[in-house]
Amino acid sequence: MNEAQAQNRGLVAIIVLAVLTAIEYVIAVGIDATAVVVTLLAVVALVKALVILEYFMHVSKLWRGEGEHA
């Protein structure tokens, strides 16, 4: 992956995290049912965690075998 692709991927990660944060805010402010709020916020938090794990920690490479040490 060249530098331009890495920057584009980083920009996408930032945008996705920003959108998910905005969704969290709307859920927290706009819904009164506590159980629904907690469930929806947990789902959004899980999606954010997956984005972070993939972009910043490159977790998917653990199973692809890329960069293995001999």
C-alpha positions as CSV (number, residue, x, y, z in Angstrom):
1,M,0.0,0.0,0.0
2,N,1.5,3.3,-1.0
3,E,1.3,6.5,1.1
4,A,-1.7,8.0,-0.8
5,Q,-3.7,4.8,-0.2
6,A,-2.7,4.8,3.5
7,Q,-3.8,8.4,3.8
8,N,-7.1,7.7,2.1
9,R,-7.7,4.8,4.4
10,G,-6.9,6.9,7.4
11,L,-9.3,9.6,6.2
12,V,-12.1,7.0,5.8
13,A,-11.4,5.7,9.3
14,I,-11.6,9.2,10.8
15,I,-14.9,9.9,8.9
16,V,-16.4,6.6,9.9
17,L,-15.5,7.2,13.6
18,A,-16.9,10.8,13.4
19,V,-20.2,9.6,11.9
20,L,-20.5,6.8,14.5
21,T,-19.9,9.4,17.3
22,A,-22.6,11.6,15.9
23,I,-24.9,8.6,15.8
24,E,-24.1,7.9,19.4
25,Y,-25.0,11.4,20.4
26,V,-28.3,11.3,18.5
27,I,-29.2,8.0,20.2
28,A,-28.2,9.2,23.7
29,V,-30.1,12.5,23.3
30,G,-33.1,11.4,21.2
31,I,-34.3,8.1,22.7
32,D,-35.9,7.9,26.2
33,A,-36.1,4.1,26.5
34,T,-33.1,3.1,28.6
35,A,-32.8,-0.5,27.4
36,V,-33.0,0.6,23.8
37,V,-30.4,3.3,24.3
38,V,-27.9,1.0,26.1
39,T,-28.4,-1.7,23.4
40,L,-27.9,0.7,20.5
41,L,-24.9,2.4,22.1
42,A,-23.3,-1.0,22.7
43,V,-23.7,-1.9,19.0
44,V,-22.2,1.4,17.9
45,A,-19.3,1.0,20.3
46,L,-18.6,-2.5,19.0
47,V,-18.6,-1.2,15.4
48,K,-16.2,1.7,16.5
49,A,-13.9,-0.9,18.2
50,L,-13.8,-3.0,15.1
51,V,-12.8,0.1,13.0
52,I,-10.1,1.0,15.4
53,L,-8.8,-2.6,15.6
54,E,-8.6,-2.9,11.8
55,Y,-7.2,0.5,11.0
56,F,-4.8,1.2,13.9
57,M,-4.0,-2.4,14.9
58,H,-4.2,-4.2,11.6
59,V,-5.9,-7.2,13.3
60,S,-7.0,-8.8,10.0
61,K,-3.3,-9.3,9.1
62,L,-3.0,-11.8,11.9
63,W,-5.0,-14.3,9.9
64,R,-3.7,-13.4,6.4
65,G,-0.1,-14.4,7.2
66,E,1.4,-11.2,5.9
67,G,4.6,-10.1,7.4
68,E,5.4,-13.4,9.0
69,H,8.8,-13.8,10.5
70,A,10.8,-16.8,9.3
